[in-house]
Amino acid sequence: MLTFLMKDLLLFWRDRKEVIIVILLPLVLVVVLSVAMSGLFDGNLNENYELSLGVVNEDNQEEAITDFEALVNQSQQIPEELKQELLLHVQAAPPVELLTDSLTSPDVESWITVQTMSRSEAEQSVDNGDLNAMLVIPENYTAQLLTNIYLDQGTEPSLTFLAKETAVEVDMVYDVIQNFLDQMNLHYALSTSGEDIDITHVELPEGGTENMEDNQSFTFTMNQYFAFSMGTLFVLFMTSTVASRTGIEKREHTFNRIALTNTPALHFLFGKTVATFILSWLQIMFVFIGSHLILGVFEDRSFTFWIGLIVVASMYSLAIAGVSSILTSISLRLKNPDAVDGIFMIIIMLFGIIGGSFVPIYILPNWLQQIGEWTPNGLTLATLIEWFQFEDVSMLLIPMIVLLVITFITIILSIFLYPKRGEFS
């Protein structure tokens, strides 16, 4: 297989014209598009989102706190000297009140509109599209939360977050709520150890841009968008390039000569797959690094950010290698290489459009955005954008698993489609 890998890499390197195109064209497009469209779509990317959230409060907080005070006073597991301090903490910052106050604070209120309503009203508003999402605070939430944290009784209660469909806006609202709940639970837990914690000053998550450890705020602009979109787009074109070369080898009877040897048949397929991975990874990293050197698109970013960028680029390159393996197997089965190239190019162009590589994904309809995020390039582009803004390692897990699943499925299908001896067209 190593021989076939070297063959494909050397064949690519010999084509100086294509090498120059691969290296220069993405960077030229990034620079030209960034300059030409600077400010054209930035308003959509940087503006404070006008998000709407319906809050359904089914909890009786006052009654729960009164009952909790009685339980604390009767408890034998809480030291007497801590009981009064604990009750003062809870009375000063009840959980439901903390949550609602945080959602209506000036920092959050500027981009999330919160409306308190009944469950039926909230469900209808979400179904009609009047609300991005709804949050239900269930009955006995305060009682269950406090007794679980302080008295170690029962299970930790959960809030219900509902949305009609998944979208970037919905994820943002969910992240704000989840981040706040994590902080609130942490403060409550610390207060049980007697720590001097001012729970009324829970740090609120920021929206729009992410505050890094050095207190610098990073804003996502069209420069970063085109660096990401052109990187994913030209790597996508690599699948068509590999399939076209397979057609050339077939036309020149190179493949037939290989098939007549005792070389295991799948070595040819895996050689092209691995070569595609290497070339794709080098190309997308060259686009990212070149864009940074020319435009400074990743200026002042942390080492963690670059590691995440490399991880996403690697997983995307694996998925592209898997897709190219399917196209290679199909090319070997079909008789007309020119028709095959045309079909493949149409498919790739379609992926590029719905995946946001040609136009900013934010200006596409929500339903098209959702379809686009199921394409390798669309999923990668959305992940890169979120990684740039939030740099949250946990958000990489699901997209990377999806890309690995795409890689696995496409390689299995390519092996299944790969022509056996005597089946070559």
N, C-alpha and C positions, 0 to 999 in steps of 0.2 A: 504493500500500500504506500510505503514511503516513496517508492519509485514514481508512482502515479502522482503523488502529491508534488514532488519536485518537478515533474513534467508540466503540470498545470501552472505552477508558480513561474517556471521559466518561460512558458508560452505567453503568459501575461506580461512578463517583464520584457520580452522581445518586442512587443507591440508598443513602441515608444510613444506613438500618437495617443493611444488609449491611456497610457500611464500619465501623460501630461494632462489629458482631459480629466482623469480621475483626481489628480492632485489639485489642479488649478480651477477647474470650472465651479466646484462647490464653493470655494473661497471667494471667487469673483462674484458669484450670485449672492452670497451672504453680504458682501460689502455693498454691491449695487442696490440690492433690495433694502438693506438697512438705511442707506442714504436716501433712496427714492421714496420710501414709505415711512420715514421717520415722522412720528406724530400722527400718521393717518389712522392707525388703529390703537395707539397707545391709550386713548381714553377708555377703551373697553378693557384694557389690561390693568390699568393702574387705578381706575376709579374705585371709590368705596362701593361695594356691591349693595344694591338695595334688596336685601333679603327680608323675608317675612316668616315669622314663627308664631304659631298659635299655642298657647300654654293652657292646659286643662288641669286645674288644681282640685283633686278629689280628696285631699288630705285635710284633716282638722289639726292644725299645728298646735294651737293653744291647749286643746284637750290632751294631746300627746305629751306635751312638755309637762303639764300638771301631773299626769300619770307617771312620767319618767322621774320627776322629783320624788314622788312617793317611793318608787322602786329604789332609787339611790339611797334615800334615807334608811330604808329597811335592809339594804345590801350589807353583807358581812365581808365581801371580798374587796370593797373599796375602803382604804384607810380613812378614818374620821377626818384627818386633817386635810384630805384632798376633796372631800365631798362638797364642801361649800364652794371651793374654787372651781370644781367641775361644773356645778350648777350655774355659777356665774358665767362661765364660758358659754354654756348652752343657751342661757337666757339672753346673753348679749348678741349671740349670732345663731338663731335657729336655722336649721339647714334649708328649709323651703324659702324662708325669707332671704337668706344669703343668695340662693340661686336666682330668685326673681329680681333681687336688687342688682345682681351682677349683669343680668340680661337687659336691664333697663338703665344701666349706668351710661354716662355720656360717651365713654370710649366705644362701647358696643352698640349703643342706640344709634350712632351715626351711620351704621351700615346694616343693622338688624332691627326691623320693626317687630315688636312683641305685642301680641294681642291676647288678653285673657278671655276665654270663652268656654262654653260647654263642649263636651266631647262630640256631640252630634254636629254642632256648628263647625267645630274644627275639622271633623272628617269630611263634611260637605265642602268646606273651603279648600281643603287639600285636593279633593277630587275635581273641583272646578278650576284648580290652578291659581286660586287667589292667595294661597299660602304655599311656601316652599316645603314646609314640614310642620308637624305638630309634636308637642312634648306633653306627655301625660304623667302627672305626679299622682300615683295611685293612693288609694285609701290606706291609712296606717303607715305611710312611708316614713314619717318622722319617728314614730314609735319604734318601728322595726330597725331603722338605721341607728338610733341612739342606743337601744338595748343590745344590738349586735356589737357595736364598737366598744361601749363602756362596760356592759355586763356580760359580754360574750354569750349571748342567748340568741337562738334563732339563726336565720341566714340573712346575709346582706340584701336589702331590697334593691330593686332596679326600677329605673324610669323607662317609660315606653316612648320610643322615638319613631314616628311614622312619616313616610313620604310617599308620594305617588310613584315617583321614579327616581333613579339614581342620577345625580348630576353634580358638577363641581360645586354649585351653590349649596346643595344639600349636604355635601361632605364638609363644607366650611362651617355650616351651622352645627352639624354634629360634632365636629372637632372642638368648637368653642365650648359646647356643653360638656363634653367628655373631659377636656382639659381642666375645666373648672371643678367638676366633681372629683377628679383625681386630687387636685390641690385641697379641696375642702375635706375629703376623707383623711388626707395626710395630716392636716392641721388638727382635726379631731383626735386622730390616733396619737399624735404627739402630746396633746393636752392631757391624755391619761397618765403619762409618765411624769406629770408635774412641770413640764416645760413651760416657760413663760412665753406663750404664743398669743399674738393678737389676731384672732381668727377673723375679725371684721375687716382685715386688710389682706384678703386673699388676692394674689396677683392674677389679674385677668389676662387671658390670651389676647394677642393682637390680631387684627384682621388686615387683609390686603398684602402686607409685607411681613417678614419675619424678623424679629429682633434677635440678633446673634449675641454670643457671650460678650463680645467687645462693644455691645450697645450700638452697633451700626445697623442701619436699616437697608435691606436689599430690595430693590424694586425690579419687577420683571418688565422688560421693554422689548421692542421689536428686534433689537440687536440680538438678544438672547433667543428670541423666538426663531428667527431665521437661521441662527447657528444650529439650533436643535432640529428644525424642520428640514434644512438642506442636508444635514448629516444623516438623518433617517431616510430621506428620499433617495439619495445617491447610493446608499447601501442597499436599498430596495432594488435599485436598477442592477445591482450586482447579480441578482438572481437571473435576470434576462441575459446578461452578458455571459454567464456560465452556460446557460441553456443554448445560446447561440453558438458558442464554441463547441458544444457537444454536437450540434448539427453540422458544423464544419468538419469535425473529425469523422463524423459518419459519412459525409459526402466524399471526403478524401480517402475513405476506406481504412482510416487509421483504426477505428473501432473494430472493424471486421478482422484486421490482422491481429489485434489484441485478443479477440474472441477465439482465434484459432490456436493460440498458445495454451499452455497448461496453467496460466495465471488464474487464480480464483476470480470469478466474474465480478463479485462485489467490490474487489479492490479498486476497480475503475470508478465505481460510484462513490466509495468512501474517500478516494483521493480527491475527487471534485468537491465533495462536501467539506472536507477539512480545509482545502485550499480556499473555498468560499468564506469559511469562518475567518481564516487568517487575513485575507484581503479585506473583508468587511470590517473587521476590528481595526486594522491599520487605517482604513479610509475614514471611518467615523471619528477615530481619535485624532487623525490629522486635521479634520475639519474643526473639531473642538479646540485643539491647541492652536491651529492657525488663526481661527476667529478670535481667540483670546489675545494672541500676539498682535494682530492687526487692529482690532476694535476694543480690546480690553473687556470682553463680555463677561469674564469671570473674575474681575478684579477684586482683590481683598477677600477671596473665598478661602475657607479653611481646608486643611488637609483632608478632613472627613468628607467634605463636599467632593473633592477630586476622587477619593476612593469610591464613593457612591456613583459618580459619573462613570468610572471605569467598570464597575459592576454592572450597571445598566447597559453600557455599550457591549460588554461581553455577552450578556444574556440575549440581547437583541441580535448580535452577530450569530449566536448559536441558532436562534429561530430562523434567521435568514438563510443560514447554511442548510437547515432542514427543509425550507421551502425550495431552495435550489436543487436539493436532491430529488424532490418530486418532479420538478421541471426537467431534470436530467433524464429520469426514467421515462417520462412521457415523450421527450424528444427522441429517445431511442426506439420507441414503439411506433411513432407516426412517420409517414413516408415523406411528407412535404415539409422540409425544414423552414421554408419561408412563411408558410401559413402558420406553423407553430410559433415562430417568432412574433408574428403579428398578433396572435391570440394572447401570448404571454405579455406583450407590451400593453395591450388593452387592459388586462387584469391588473398589471402593476400600476398603470395610470389611474385606474379606478381606486385601488388601494391608496394611492397618493392623495387623491382628492378627498375621499371620505376620512382619511387618517389625518388630515390637516397639514399635509406637507406642501400643498400648493397655495392654500389660503389659510389665514388664521382660523383655528378650530373654533374660536369663540364666536365667529360670525355665522357659523353653520347652525341649522335648527337643532334643537336638543335631541330629537330622535336620530338625526344623522350623526351627531356627536357620539351617541351611545353605540351605534353600529360601528363607527370608526374606531372606537376604543377596543373592539374585538379583533382588529387587524394588528399584525405585529408592529407596524410603524406607528399606528394611531395609539396603541397602548404604550409604546415606548415614549412617544412624544408627550403624552399626558403625564407619564411618570416623571420624565425629565423636568417638565414645567413645575410640578408639585415639589420635586426634590430641590429645585433651584429656590423656590419660595420658602419652603418650610424646613428642609434639611432634617426630616424626621425618618430615622432608620426604619421604624416599624412600618411605614407606608410603602417601603420597597418590597416587603415580603410577598404579598399577594401577586403583584405584577410580575415579579421574577419567577414565581411558581407557574403562573400562566404561560410565560415565555418558555419555560422548561417543558411544560406539557405540550405546547405547540411544537417544540423541537422534537420531542419523543414521538408524537403522533405522526409528524411529517416524515421522519426517518423510517418509521415502521411501514408507512404507506409506500414510500419510495422503494423499499426492499421488496414489498409485495408486487409493485408495478414493474420492477426491473425485469427486462426480458430474459428468459432462460435461453440456453443454447438451442438454436433452431427457431427461435421466435423473433429474431432481429428483422426489422423491416428494411 
